[in-house]
Amino acid sequence: MEVRGRGRRDAGGIVFGAILLLVGGYYLLQQTFGLNLPDLNWDQIWPVLVIVLGAVVLYGAWSRGKQA
């Protein structure tokens, strides 16, 4: 049974948290502070988010394989 070290970070969690921070910050700046930011086109953004998350998962699996 594999036990994760305390120093290891979960890359998927970091990416997901960063995405939430960016989206939340965007809406905070736009709605609360009234900044005129360009509208987000979610039809074009969500595939990029899926690609980035997939790349992070692959990198995490690849780097775990090298350590074994």
mmCIF file as Biopython writes it, N, C-alpha, C and O atoms, coordinates in Angstrom:
data_model
#
loop_
_atom_site.group_PDB
_atom_site.id
_atom_site.type_symbol
_atom_site.label_atom_id
_atom_site.label_alt_id
_atom_site.label_comp_id
_atom_site.label_asym_id
_atom_site.label_entity_id
_atom_site.label_seq_id
_atom_site.pdbx_PDB_ins_code
_atom_site.Cartn_x
_atom_site.Cartn_y
_atom_site.Cartn_z
_atom_site.occupancy
_atom_site.B_iso_or_equiv
_atom_site.auth_seq_id
_atom_site.auth_asym_id
_atom_site.pdbx_PDB_model_num
ATOM 1   N N  . MET A ? 1  ? 0.848   -1.179 0.000   1.0 0.0 1  A 1 
ATOM 2   C CA . MET A ? 1  ? 0.000   0.000  0.000   1.0 0.0 1  A 1 
ATOM 3   C C  . MET A ? 1  ? 0.890   1.238  0.000   1.0 0.0 1  A 1 
ATOM 4   O O  . MET A ? 1  ? 1.809   1.351  0.811   1.0 0.0 1  A 1 
ATOM 5   N N  . GLU A ? 2  ? 0.613   2.160  -0.912  1.0 0.0 2  A 1 
ATOM 6   C CA . GLU A ? 2  ? 1.433   3.359  -1.064  1.0 0.0 2  A 1 
ATOM 7   C C  . GLU A ? 2  ? 0.912   4.459  -0.145  1.0 0.0 2  A 1 
ATOM 8   O O  . GLU A ? 2  ? -0.288  4.730  -0.099  1.0 0.0 2  A 1 
ATOM 9   N N  . VAL A ? 3  ? 1.823   5.080  0.579   1.0 0.0 3  A 1 
ATOM 10  C CA . VAL A ? 3  ? 1.477   6.196  1.449   1.0 0.0 3  A 1 
ATOM 11  C C  . VAL A ? 3  ? 2.114   7.443  0.869   1.0 0.0 3  A 1 
ATOM 12  O O  . VAL A ? 3  ? 3.313   7.466  0.593   1.0 0.0 3  A 1 
ATOM 13  N N  . ARG A ? 4  ? 1.322   8.467  0.686   1.0 0.0 4  A 1 
ATOM 14  C CA . ARG A ? 4  ? 1.834   9.715  0.129   1.0 0.0 4  A 1 
ATOM 15  C C  . ARG A ? 4  ? 2.593   10.476 1.196   1.0 0.0 4  A 1 
ATOM 16  O O  . ARG A ? 4  ? 2.174   10.545 2.352   1.0 0.0 4  A 1 
ATOM 17  N N  . GLY A ? 5  ? 3.709   11.042 0.793   1.0 0.0 5  A 1 
ATOM 18  C CA . GLY A ? 5  ? 4.494   11.862 1.708   1.0 0.0 5  A 1 
ATOM 19  C C  . GLY A ? 5  ? 3.823   13.193 1.963   1.0 0.0 5  A 1 
ATOM 20  O O  . GLY A ? 5  ? 3.004   13.658 1.170   1.0 0.0 5  A 1 
ATOM 21  N N  . ARG A ? 6  ? 4.180   13.794 3.076   1.0 0.0 6  A 1 
ATOM 22  C CA . ARG A ? 6  ? 3.585   15.080 3.419   1.0 0.0 6  A 1 
ATOM 23  C C  . ARG A ? 6  ? 4.024   16.185 2.471   1.0 0.0 6  A 1 
ATOM 24  O O  . ARG A ? 6  ? 3.292   17.156 2.279   1.0 0.0 6  A 1 
ATOM 25  N N  . GLY A ? 7  ? 5.190   16.058 1.881   1.0 0.0 7  A 1 
ATOM 26  C CA . GLY A ? 7  ? 5.711   17.098 1.009   1.0 0.0 7  A 1 
ATOM 27  C C  . GLY A ? 7  ? 5.149   17.057 -0.401  1.0 0.0 7  A 1 
ATOM 28  O O  . GLY A ? 7  ? 5.316   18.016 -1.154  1.0 0.0 7  A 1 
ATOM 29  N N  . ARG A ? 8  ? 4.493   15.978 -0.773  1.0 0.0 8  A 1 
ATOM 30  C CA . ARG A ? 8  ? 3.959   15.870 -2.132  1.0 0.0 8  A 1 
ATOM 31  C C  . ARG A ? 8  ? 2.696   16.682 -2.283  1.0 0.0 8  A 1 
ATOM 32  O O  . ARG A ? 8  ? 1.892   16.801 -1.358  1.0 0.0 8  A 1 
ATOM 33  N N  . ARG A ? 9  ? 2.540   17.232 -3.455  1.0 0.0 9  A 1 
ATOM 34  C CA . ARG A ? 9  ? 1.352   18.020 -3.750  1.0 0.0 9  A 1 
ATOM 35  C C  . ARG A ? 9  ? 0.514   17.280 -4.773  1.0 0.0 9  A 1 
ATOM 36  O O  . ARG A ? 9  ? 1.040   16.585 -5.643  1.0 0.0 9  A 1 
ATOM 37  N N  . ASP A ? 10 ? -0.774  17.437 -4.660  1.0 0.0 10 A 1 
ATOM 38  C CA . ASP A ? 10 ? -1.689  16.844 -5.622  1.0 0.0 10 A 1 
ATOM 39  C C  . ASP A ? 10 ? -1.859  17.832 -6.772  1.0 0.0 10 A 1 
ATOM 40  O O  . ASP A ? 10 ? -2.530  18.853 -6.618  1.0 0.0 10 A 1 
ATOM 41  N N  . ALA A ? 11 ? -1.257  17.537 -7.922  1.0 0.0 11 A 1 
ATOM 42  C CA . ALA A ? 11 ? -1.244  18.471 -9.052  1.0 0.0 11 A 1 
ATOM 43  C C  . ALA A ? 11 ? -2.656  18.763 -9.556  1.0 0.0 11 A 1 
ATOM 44  O O  . ALA A ? 11 ? -2.959  19.905 -9.902  1.0 0.0 11 A 1 
ATOM 45  N N  . GLY A ? 12 ? -3.513  17.765 -9.602  1.0 0.0 12 A 1 
ATOM 46  C CA . GLY A ? 12 ? -4.884  17.986 -10.051 1.0 0.0 12 A 1 
ATOM 47  C C  . GLY A ? 12 ? -5.621  18.956 -9.146  1.0 0.0 12 A 1 
ATOM 48  O O  . GLY A ? 12 ? -6.373  19.808 -9.621  1.0 0.0 12 A 1 
ATOM 49  N N  . GLY A ? 13 ? -5.409  18.828 -7.845  1.0 0.0 13 A 1 
ATOM 50  C CA . GLY A ? 13 ? -6.032  19.735 -6.886  1.0 0.0 13 A 1 
ATOM 51  C C  . GLY A ? 13 ? -5.526  21.157 -7.033  1.0 0.0 13 A 1 
ATOM 52  O O  . GLY A ? 13 ? -6.285  22.115 -6.889  1.0 0.0 13 A 1 
ATOM 53  N N  . ILE A ? 14 ? -4.230  21.289 -7.323  1.0 0.0 14 A 1 
ATOM 54  C CA . ILE A ? 14 ? -3.647  22.618 -7.512  1.0 0.0 14 A 1 
ATOM 55  C C  . ILE A ? 14 ? -4.232  23.285 -8.751  1.0 0.0 14 A 1 
ATOM 56  O O  . ILE A ? 14 ? -4.578  24.466 -8.716  1.0 0.0 14 A 1 
ATOM 57  N N  . VAL A ? 15 ? -4.343  22.538 -9.842  1.0 0.0 15 A 1 
ATOM 58  C CA . VAL A ? 15 ? -4.896  23.102 -11.076 1.0 0.0 15 A 1 
ATOM 59  C C  . VAL A ? 15 ? -6.364  23.473 -10.882 1.0 0.0 15 A 1 
ATOM 60  O O  . VAL A ? 15 ? -6.798  24.543 -11.311 1.0 0.0 15 A 1 
ATOM 61  N N  . PHE A ? 16 ? -7.121  22.601 -10.243 1.0 0.0 16 A 1 
ATOM 62  C CA . PHE A ? 16 ? -8.542  22.883 -10.018 1.0 0.0 16 A 1 
ATOM 63  C C  . PHE A ? 16 ? -8.703  24.118 -9.131  1.0 0.0 16 A 1 
ATOM 64  O O  . PHE A ? 16 ? -9.556  24.965 -9.395  1.0 0.0 16 A 1 
ATOM 65  N N  . GLY A ? 17 ? -7.889  24.220 -8.086  1.0 0.0 17 A 1 
ATOM 66  C CA . GLY A ? 17 ? -7.943  25.389 -7.214  1.0 0.0 17 A 1 
ATOM 67  C C  . GLY A ? 17 ? -7.572  26.663 -7.945  1.0 0.0 17 A 1 
ATOM 68  O O  . GLY A ? 17 ? -8.193  27.706 -7.739  1.0 0.0 17 A 1 
ATOM 69  N N  . ALA A ? 18 ? -6.551  26.583 -8.809  1.0 0.0 18 A 1 
ATOM 70  C CA . ALA A ? 18 ? -6.144  27.755 -9.581  1.0 0.0 18 A 1 
ATOM 71  C C  . ALA A ? 18 ? -7.253  28.198 -10.534 1.0 0.0 18 A 1 
ATOM 72  O O  . ALA A ? 18 ? -7.486  29.395 -10.708 1.0 0.0 18 A 1 
ATOM 73  N N  . ILE A ? 19 ? -7.927  27.241 -11.145 1.0 0.0 19 A 1 
ATOM 74  C CA . ILE A ? 19 ? -9.035  27.572 -12.051 1.0 0.0 19 A 1 
ATOM 75  C C  . ILE A ? 19 ? -10.148 28.268 -11.279 1.0 0.0 19 A 1 
ATOM 76  O O  . ILE A ? 19 ? -10.699 29.266 -11.743 1.0 0.0 19 A 1 
ATOM 77  N N  . LEU A ? 20 ? -10.480 27.745 -10.102 1.0 0.0 20 A 1 
ATOM 78  C CA . LEU A ? 20 ? -11.522 28.376 -9.290  1.0 0.0 20 A 1 
ATOM 79  C C  . LEU A ? 20 ? -11.131 29.791 -8.873  1.0 0.0 20 A 1 
ATOM 80  O O  . LEU A ? 20 ? -11.961 30.699 -8.891  1.0 0.0 20 A 1 
ATOM 81  N N  . LEU A ? 21 ? -9.868  29.976 -8.499  1.0 0.0 21 A 1 
ATOM 82  C CA . LEU A ? 21 ? -9.403  31.313 -8.126  1.0 0.0 21 A 1 
ATOM 83  C C  . LEU A ? 21 ? -9.481  32.287 -9.300  1.0 0.0 21 A 1 
ATOM 84  O O  . LEU A ? 21 ? -9.908  33.430 -9.132  1.0 0.0 21 A 1 
ATOM 85  N N  . LEU A ? 22 ? -9.075  31.847 -10.472 1.0 0.0 22 A 1 
ATOM 86  C CA . LEU A ? 22 ? -9.109  32.722 -11.637 1.0 0.0 22 A 1 
ATOM 87  C C  . LEU A ? 22 ? -10.536 33.105 -12.025 1.0 0.0 22 A 1 
ATOM 88  O O  . LEU A ? 22 ? -10.817 34.274 -12.288 1.0 0.0 22 A 1 
ATOM 89  N N  . VAL A ? 23 ? -11.426 32.132 -12.061 1.0 0.0 23 A 1 
ATOM 90  C CA . VAL A ? 23 ? -12.819 32.423 -12.424 1.0 0.0 23 A 1 
ATOM 91  C C  . VAL A ? 23 ? -13.468 33.317 -11.373 1.0 0.0 23 A 1 
ATOM 92  O O  . VAL A ? 23 ? -14.163 34.276 -11.707 1.0 0.0 23 A 1 
ATOM 93  N N  . GLY A ? 24 ? -13.236 32.997 -10.099 1.0 0.0 24 A 1 
ATOM 94  C CA . GLY A ? 24 ? -13.792 33.824 -9.025  1.0 0.0 24 A 1 
ATOM 95  C C  . GLY A ? 24 ? -13.245 35.244 -9.050  1.0 0.0 24 A 1 
ATOM 96  O O  . GLY A ? 24 ? -13.987 36.207 -8.858  1.0 0.0 24 A 1 
ATOM 97  N N  . GLY A ? 25 ? -11.934 35.369 -9.289  1.0 0.0 25 A 1 
ATOM 98  C CA . GLY A ? 25 ? -11.327 36.693 -9.374  1.0 0.0 25 A 1 
ATOM 99  C C  . GLY A ? 25 ? -11.867 37.495 -10.538 1.0 0.0 25 A 1 
ATOM 100 O O  . GLY A ? 25 ? -12.087 38.701 -10.420 1.0 0.0 25 A 1 
ATOM 101 N N  . TYR A ? 26 ? -12.081 36.831 -11.663 1.0 0.0 26 A 1 
ATOM 102 C CA . TYR A ? 26 ? -12.647 37.501 -12.839 1.0 0.0 26 A 1 
ATOM 103 C C  . TYR A ? 26 ? -14.015 38.100 -12.509 1.0 0.0 26 A 1 
ATOM 104 O O  . TYR A ? 26 ? -14.275 39.275 -12.766 1.0 0.0 26 A 1 
ATOM 105 N N  . TYR A ? 27 ? -14.879 37.265 -11.935 1.0 0.0 27 A 1 
ATOM 106 C CA . TYR A ? 27 ? -16.225 37.749 -11.630 1.0 0.0 27 A 1 
ATOM 107 C C  . TYR A ? 27 ? -16.224 38.779 -10.498 1.0 0.0 27 A 1 
ATOM 108 O O  . TYR A ? 27 ? -17.061 39.682 -10.492 1.0 0.0 27 A 1 
ATOM 109 N N  . LEU A ? 28 ? -15.305 38.659 -9.548  1.0 0.0 28 A 1 
ATOM 110 C CA . LEU A ? 28 ? -15.191 39.656 -8.493  1.0 0.0 28 A 1 
ATOM 111 C C  . LEU A ? 28 ? -14.819 41.015 -9.084  1.0 0.0 28 A 1 
ATOM 112 O O  . LEU A ? 28 ? -15.433 42.030 -8.754  1.0 0.0 28 A 1 
ATOM 113 N N  . LEU A ? 29 ? -13.829 41.029 -9.945  1.0 0.0 29 A 1 
ATOM 114 C CA . LEU A ? 29 ? -13.408 42.292 -10.562 1.0 0.0 29 A 1 
ATOM 115 C C  . LEU A ? 29 ? -14.505 42.887 -11.431 1.0 0.0 29 A 1 
ATOM 116 O O  . LEU A ? 29 ? -14.701 44.102 -11.454 1.0 0.0 29 A 1 
ATOM 117 N N  . GLN A ? 30 ? -15.217 42.025 -12.143 1.0 0.0 30 A 1 
ATOM 118 C CA . GLN A ? 30 ? -16.241 42.514 -13.069 1.0 0.0 30 A 1 
ATOM 119 C C  . GLN A ? 30 ? -17.498 42.976 -12.327 1.0 0.0 30 A 1 
ATOM 120 O O  . GLN A ? 30 ? -18.008 44.060 -12.610 1.0 0.0 30 A 1 
ATOM 121 N N  . GLN A ? 31 ? -17.997 42.191 -11.402 1.0 0.0 31 A 1 
ATOM 122 C CA . GLN A ? 31 ? -19.274 42.489 -10.749 1.0 0.0 31 A 1 
ATOM 123 C C  . GLN A ? 31 ? -19.132 43.457 -9.568  1.0 0.0 31 A 1 
ATOM 124 O O  . GLN A ? 31 ? -19.923 44.391 -9.437  1.0 0.0 31 A 1 
ATOM 125 N N  . THR A ? 32 ? -18.139 43.240 -8.717  1.0 0.0 32 A 1 
ATOM 126 C CA . THR A ? 32 ? -18.017 44.039 -7.506  1.0 0.0 32 A 1 
ATOM 127 C C  . THR A ? 32 ? -17.347 45.382 -7.769  1.0 0.0 32 A 1 
ATOM 128 O O  . THR A ? 32 ? -17.820 46.423 -7.311  1.0 0.0 32 A 1 
ATOM 129 N N  . PHE A ? 33 ? -16.253 45.351 -8.503  1.0 0.0 33 A 1 
ATOM 130 C CA . PHE A ? 33 ? -15.499 46.579 -8.733  1.0 0.0 33 A 1 
ATOM 131 C C  . PHE A ? 33 ? -15.885 47.279 -10.026 1.0 0.0 33 A 1 
ATOM 132 O O  . PHE A ? 33 ? -15.399 48.374 -10.307 1.0 0.0 33 A 1 
ATOM 133 N N  . GLY A ? 34 ? -16.752 46.659 -10.812 1.0 0.0 34 A 1 
ATOM 134 C CA . GLY A ? 34 ? -17.275 47.301 -12.013 1.0 0.0 34 A 1 
ATOM 135 C C  . GLY A ? 34 ? -16.269 47.471 -13.140 1.0 0.0 34 A 1 
ATOM 136 O O  . GLY A ? 34 ? -16.445 48.330 -14.004 1.0 0.0 34 A 1 
ATOM 137 N N  . LEU A ? 35 ? -15.216 46.662 -13.142 1.0 0.0 35 A 1 
ATOM 138 C CA . LEU A ? 35 ? -14.245 46.756 -14.225 1.0 0.0 35 A 1 
ATOM 139 C C  . LEU A ? 35 ? -14.850 46.210 -15.511 1.0 0.0 35 A 1 
ATOM 140 O O  . LEU A ? 35 ? -15.580 45.220 -15.496 1.0 0.0 35 A 1 
ATOM 141 N N  . ASN A ? 36 ? -14.542 46.860 -16.609 1.0 0.0 36 A 1 
ATOM 142 C CA . ASN A ? 36 ? -15.070 46.454 -17.903 1.0 0.0 36 A 1 
ATOM 143 C C  . ASN A ? 36 ? -14.126 45.416 -18.524 1.0 0.0 36 A 1 
ATOM 144 O O  . ASN A ? 36 ? -13.233 45.763 -19.297 1.0 0.0 36 A 1 
ATOM 145 N N  . LEU A ? 37 ? -14.332 44.153 -18.181 1.0 0.0 37 A 1 
ATOM 146 C CA . LEU A ? 37 ? -13.520 43.053 -18.692 1.0 0.0 37 A 1 
ATOM 147 C C  . LEU A ? 37 ? -14.236 42.400 -19.875 1.0 0.0 37 A 1 
ATOM 148 O O  . LEU A ? 37 ? -15.463 42.448 -19.958 1.0 0.0 37 A 1 
ATOM 149 N N  . PRO A ? 38 ? -13.488 41.798 -20.778 1.0 0.0 38 A 1 
ATOM 150 C CA . PRO A ? 38 ? -14.139 41.122 -21.905 1.0 0.0 38 A 1 
ATOM 151 C C  . PRO A ? 38 ? -14.960 39.936 -21.404 1.0 0.0 38 A 1 
ATOM 152 O O  . PRO A ? 38 ? -14.602 39.283 -20.424 1.0 0.0 38 A 1 
ATOM 153 N N  . ASP A ? 39 ? -16.064 39.673 -22.096 1.0 0.0 39 A 1 
ATOM 154 C CA . ASP A ? 39 ? -16.913 38.538 -21.737 1.0 0.0 39 A 1 
ATOM 155 C C  . ASP A ? 39 ? -16.191 37.231 -22.028 1.0 0.0 39 A 1 
ATOM 156 O O  . ASP A ? 39 ? -15.468 37.112 -23.017 1.0 0.0 39 A 1 
ATOM 157 N N  . LEU A ? 40 ? -16.400 36.251 -21.149 1.0 0.0 40 A 1 
ATOM 158 C CA . LEU A ? 40 ? -15.820 34.925 -21.355 1.0 0.0 40 A 1 
ATOM 159 C C  . LEU A ? 40 ? -16.747 34.106 -22.243 1.0 0.0 40 A 1 
ATOM 160 O O  . LEU A ? 40 ? -17.953 34.050 -22.003 1.0 0.0 40 A 1 
ATOM 161 N N  . ASN A ? 41 ? -16.194 33.482 -23.250 1.0 0.0 41 A 1 
ATOM 162 C CA . ASN A ? 41 ? -16.962 32.604 -24.121 1.0 0.0 41 A 1 
ATOM 163 C C  . ASN A ? 41 ? -16.687 31.167 -23.685 1.0 0.0 41 A 1 
ATOM 164 O O  . ASN A ? 41 ? -15.697 30.567 -24.105 1.0 0.0 41 A 1 
ATOM 165 N N  . TRP A ? 42 ? -17.562 30.615 -22.842 1.0 0.0 42 A 1 
ATOM 166 C CA . TRP A ? 42 ? -17.335 29.295 -22.251 1.0 0.0 42 A 1 
ATOM 167 C C  . TRP A ? 42 ? -17.301 28.187 -23.286 1.0 0.0 42 A 1 
ATOM 168 O O  . TRP A ? 42 ? -16.727 27.129 -23.031 1.0 0.0 42 A 1 
ATOM 169 N N  . ASP A ? 43 ? -17.905 28.405 -24.456 1.0 0.0 43 A 1 
ATOM 170 C CA . ASP A ? 43 ? -17.851 27.387 -25.510 1.0 0.0 43 A 1 
ATOM 171 C C  . ASP A ? 43 ? -16.428 27.187 -26.019 1.0 0.0 43 A 1 
ATOM 172 O O  . ASP A ? 43 ? -16.097 26.110 -26.516 1.0 0.0 43 A 1 
ATOM 173 N N  . GLN A ? 44 ? -15.591 28.199 -25.902 1.0 0.0 44 A 1 
ATOM 174 C CA . GLN A ? 44 ? -14.204 28.088 -26.342 1.0 0.0 44 A 1 
ATOM 175 C C  . GLN A ? 44 ? -13.246 27.795 -25.195 1.0 0.0 44 A 1 
ATOM 176 O O  . GLN A ? 44 ? -12.154 27.274 -25.423 1.0 0.0 44 A 1 
ATOM 177 N N  . ILE A ? 45 ? -13.635 28.123 -23.962 1.0 0.0 45 A 1 
ATOM 178 C CA . ILE A ? 45 ? -12.726 27.957 -22.825 1.0 0.0 45 A 1 
ATOM 179 C C  . ILE A ? 45 ? -12.733 26.545 -22.265 1.0 0.0 45 A 1 
ATOM 180 O O  . ILE A ? 45 ? -11.667 26.038 -21.915 1.0 0.0 45 A 1 
ATOM 181 N N  . TRP A ? 46 ? -13.895 25.874 -22.160 1.0 0.0 46 A 1 
ATOM 182 C CA . TRP A ? 46 ? -13.940 24.589 -21.466 1.0 0.0 46 A 1 
ATOM 183 C C  . TRP A ? 46 ? -13.060 23.517 -22.107 1.0 0.0 46 A 1 
ATOM 184 O O  . TRP A ? 46 ? -12.492 22.712 -21.369 1.0 0.0 46 A 1 
ATOM 185 N N  . PRO A ? 47 ? -12.907 23.455 -23.444 1.0 0.0 47 A 1 
ATOM 186 C CA . PRO A ? 47 ? -11.990 22.437 -23.966 1.0 0.0 47 A 1 
ATOM 187 C C  . PRO A ? 47 ? -10.537 22.666 -23.536 1.0 0.0 47 A 1 
ATOM 188 O O  . PRO A ? 47 ? -9.796  21.708 -23.316 1.0 0.0 47 A 1 
ATOM 189 N N  . VAL A ? 48 ? -10.134 23.921 -23.418 1.0 0.0 48 A 1 
ATOM 190 C CA . VAL A ? 48 ? -8.775  24.228 -22.974 1.0 0.0 48 A 1 
ATOM 191 C C  . VAL A ? 48 ? -8.583  23.756 -21.536 1.0 0.0 48 A 1 
ATOM 192 O O  . VAL A ? 48 ? -7.532  23.210 -21.199 1.0 0.0 48 A 1 
ATOM 193 N N  . LEU A ? 49 ? -9.586  23.961 -20.689 1.0 0.0 49 A 1 
ATOM 194 C CA . LEU A ? 49 ? -9.503  23.504 -19.301 1.0 0.0 49 A 1 
ATOM 195 C C  . LEU A ? 49 ? -9.386  21.982 -19.219 1.0 0.0 49 A 1 
ATOM 196 O O  . LEU A ? 49 ? -8.643  21.462 -18.387 1.0 0.0 49 A 1 
ATOM 197 N N  . VAL A ? 50 ? -10.109 21.276 -20.067 1.0 0.0 50 A 1 
ATOM 198 C CA . VAL A ? 50 ? -10.028 19.814 -20.086 1.0 0.0 50 A 1 
ATOM 199 C C  . VAL A ? 50 ? -8.641  19.360 -20.535 1.0 0.0 50 A 1 
ATOM 200 O O  . VAL A ? 50 ? -8.088  18.412 -19.976 1.0 0.0 50 A 1 
ATOM 201 N N  . ILE A ? 51 ? -8.080  20.024 -21.533 1.0 0.0 51 A 1 
ATOM 202 C CA . ILE A ? 51 ? -6.742  19.679 -22.024 1.0 0.0 51 A 1 
ATOM 203 C C  . ILE A ? 51 ? -5.696  19.918 -20.936 1.0 0.0 51 A 1 
ATOM 204 O O  . ILE A ? 51 ? -4.821  19.078 -20.725 1.0 0.0 51 A 1 
ATOM 205 N N  . VAL A ? 52 ? -5.779  21.044 -20.249 1.0 0.0 52 A 1 
ATOM 206 C CA . VAL A ? 52 ? -4.819  21.355 -19.184 1.0 0.0 52 A 1 
ATOM 207 C C  . VAL A ? 52 ? -4.929  20.339 -18.051 1.0 0.0 52 A 1 
ATOM 208 O O  . VAL A ? 52 ? -3.910  19.850 -17.563 1.0 0.0 52 A 1 
ATOM 209 N N  . LEU A ? 53 ? -6.131  20.019 -17.632 1.0 0.0 53 A 1 
ATOM 210 C CA . LEU A ? 53 ? -6.315  19.037 -16.565 1.0 0.0 53 A 1 
ATOM 211 C C  . LEU A ? 53 ? -5.784  17.669 -16.990 1.0 0.0 53 A 1 
ATOM 212 O O  . LEU A ? 53 ? -5.149  16.984 -16.188 1.0 0.0 53 A 1 
ATOM 213 N N  . GLY A ? 54 ? -6.027  17.261 -18.227 1.0 0.0 54 A 1 
ATOM 214 C CA . GLY A ? 54 ? -5.499  15.996 -18.733 1.0 0.0 54 A 1 
ATOM 215 C C  . GLY A ? 54 ? -3.990  15.977 -18.761 1.0 0.0 54 A 1 
ATOM 216 O O  . GLY A ? 54 ? -3.377  14.960 -18.438 1.0 0.0 54 A 1 
ATOM 217 N N  . ALA A ? 55 ? -3.378  17.091 -19.144 1.0 0.0 55 A 1 
ATOM 218 C CA . ALA A ? 55 ? -1.915  17.179 -19.163 1.0 0.0 55 A 1 
ATOM 219 C C  . ALA A ? 55 ? -1.344  17.072 -17.756 1.0 0.0 55 A 1 
ATOM 220 O O  . ALA A ? 55 ? -0.309  16.437 -17.556 1.0 0.0 55 A 1 
ATOM 221 N N  . VAL A ? 56 ? -2.001  17.680 -16.786 1.0 0.0 56 A 1 
ATOM 222 C CA . VAL A ? 56 ? -1.537  17.602 -15.398 1.0 0.0 56 A 1 
ATOM 223 C C  . VAL A ? 56 ? -1.638  16.178 -14.876 1.0 0.0 56 A 1 
ATOM 224 O O  . VAL A ? 56 ? -0.729  15.701 -14.197 1.0 0.0 56 A 1 
ATOM 225 N N  . VAL A ? 57 ? -2.723  15.500 -15.182 1.0 0.0 57 A 1 
ATOM 226 C CA . VAL A ? 57 ? -2.888  14.115 -14.741 1.0 0.0 57 A 1 
ATOM 227 C C  . VAL A ? 57 ? -1.830  13.218 -15.372 1.0 0.0 57 A 1 
ATOM 228 O O  . VAL A ? 57 ? -1.246  12.377 -14.688 1.0 0.0 57 A 1 
ATOM 229 N N  . LEU A ? 58 ? -1.577  13.386 -16.662 1.0 0.0 58 A 1 
ATOM 230 C CA . LEU A ? 58 ? -0.544  12.592 -17.325 1.0 0.0 58 A 1 
ATOM 231 C C  . LEU A ? 58 ? 0.833   12.872 -16.753 1.0 0.0 58 A 1 
ATOM 232 O O  . LEU A ? 58 ? 1.614   11.945 -16.538 1.0 0.0 58 A 1 
ATOM 233 N N  . TYR A ? 59 ? 1.140   14.131 -16.504 1.0 0.0 59 A 1 
ATOM 234 C CA . TYR A ? 59 ? 2.434   14.475 -15.929 1.0 0.0 59 A 1 
ATOM 235 C C  . TYR A ? 59 ? 2.592   13.861 -14.539 1.0 0.0 59 A 1 
ATOM 236 O O  . TYR A ? 59 ? 3.659   13.349 -14.200 1.0 0.0 59 A 1 
ATOM 237 N N  . GLY A ? 60 ? 1.530   13.913 -13.738 1.0 0.0 60 A 1 
ATOM 238 C CA . GLY A ? 60 ? 1.588   13.323 -12.404 1.0 0.0 60 A 1 
ATOM 239 C C  . GLY A ? 60 ? 1.816   11.822 -12.459 1.0 0.0 60 A 1 
ATOM 240 O O  . GLY A ? 60 ? 2.604   11.285 -11.681 1.0 0.0 60 A 1 
ATOM 241 N N  . ALA A ? 61 ? 1.135   11.142 -13.367 1.0 0.0 61 A 1 
ATOM 242 C CA . ALA A ? 61 ? 1.319   9.699  -13.513 1.0 0.0 61 A 1 
ATOM 243 C C  . ALA A ? 61 ? 2.714   9.381  -14.023 1.0 0.0 61 A 1 
ATOM 244 O O  . ALA A ? 61 ? 3.326   8.407  -13.584 1.0 0.0 61 A 1 
ATOM 245 N N  . TRP A ? 62 ? 3.221   10.183 -14.936 1.0 0.0 62 A 1 
ATOM 246 C CA . TRP A ? 62 ? 4.552   9.951  -15.500 1.0 0.0 62 A 1 
ATOM 247 C C  . TRP A ? 62 ? 5.631   10.174 -14.447 1.0 0.0 62 A 1 
ATOM 248 O O  . TRP A ? 62 ? 6.579   9.395  -14.355 1.0 0.0 62 A 1 
ATOM 249 N N  . SER A ? 63 ? 5.492   11.242 -13.648 1.0 0.0 63 A 1 
ATOM 250 C CA . SER A ? 63 ? 6.518   11.524 -12.648 1.0 0.0 63 A 1 
ATOM 251 C C  . SER A ? 63 ? 6.471   10.508 -11.513 1.0 0.0 63 A 1 
ATOM 252 O O  . SER A ? 63 ? 7.516   10.207 -10.937 1.0 0.0 63 A 1 
ATOM 253 N N  . ARG A ? 64 ? 5.309   9.970  -11.170 1.0 0.0 64 A 1 
ATOM 254 C CA . ARG A ? 64 ? 5.228   8.908  -10.150 1.0 0.0 64 A 1 
ATOM 255 C C  . ARG A ? 64 ? 5.895   7.639  -10.661 1.0 0.0 64 A 1 
ATOM 256 O O  . ARG A ? 64 ? 6.519   6.909  -9.892  1.0 0.0 64 A 1 
ATOM 257 N N  . GLY A ? 65 ? 5.765   7.377  -11.950 1.0 0.0 65 A 1 
ATOM 258 C CA . GLY A ? 65 ? 6.380   6.180  -12.538 1.0 0.0 65 A 1 
ATOM 259 C C  . GLY A ? 65 ? 7.896   6.258  -12.527 1.0 0.0 65 A 1 
ATOM 260 O O  . GLY A ? 65 ? 8.563   5.235  -12.378 1.0 0.0 65 A 1 
ATOM 261 N N  . LYS A ? 66 ? 8.450   7.451  -12.681 1.0 0.0 66 A 1 
ATOM 262 C CA . LYS A ? 66 ? 9.903   7.619  -12.676 1.0 0.0 66 A 1 
ATOM 263 C C  . LYS A ? 66 ? 10.491  7.450  -11.273 1.0 0.0 66 A 1 
ATOM 264 O O  . LYS A ? 66 ? 11.644  7.041  -11.134 1.0 0.0 66 A 1 
ATOM 265 N N  . GLN A ? 67 ? 9.707   7.762  -10.228 1.0 0.0 67 A 1 
ATOM 266 C CA . GLN A ? 67 ? 10.198  7.680  -8.866  1.0 0.0 67 A 1 
ATOM 267 C C  . GLN A ? 67 ? 10.221  6.256  -8.350  1.0 0.0 67 A 1 
ATOM 268 O O  . GLN A ? 67 ? 10.972  5.960  -7.421  1.0 0.0 67 A 1 
ATOM 269 N N  . ALA A ? 68 ? 9.435   5.377  -8.913  1.0 0.0 68 A 1 
ATOM 270 C CA . ALA A ? 68 ? 9.324   4.009  -8.413  1.0 0.0 68 A 1 
ATOM 271 C C  . ALA A ? 68 ? 10.554  3.180  -8.706  1.0 0.0 68 A 1 
ATOM 272 O O  . ALA A ? 68 ? 10.607  2.005  -8.345  1.0 0.0 68 A 1 
#
